[in-house]
Amino acid sequence: MSTATQKFLFAALIAIFTVLLAGCPPRVSIEKINRDPGRYAGKEVTIAGRVSSSFGALGSGVFQIDDGTGTMWVYSQSYGVPGNGAKVVVTGIIKQGFSLGGRSFATILTETQRRH
């Protein structure tokens, strides 16, 4: 393989990697979201942590994530609800003033992608 071919392949890999990273929502600490929820409202973000509380039925419900900086409730309509103590990474859209099952949540993340 010639040096020119190697340089081209390297540049192509860098470009592909950059495009893939640009499409990923940023990972944000829960503390930052809770400190200024208006800044994140309507935006897709990723949070990670341990499930500290959950309730749901028939594949939908809410669960609370604790990332060590704070806690946030996550609404899952299509992806099920993980059990307490599970480590999760969740991507979704931040919403304010959300109600579900007679409970109100000031700030919540509505899950938009299957968690990992």
Secondary structure, DSSP 8 states (H G I E B T S, - for coil): --HHHHHHHHHHHHHHHHHHHHTS--B--HHHHHH-HHHHBT-EEEEEEEEEEEEEETTEEEEEEE-SS-EEEEEESSS----TT-EEEEEEEEEEEEEETTEEEEEEEEE-S---
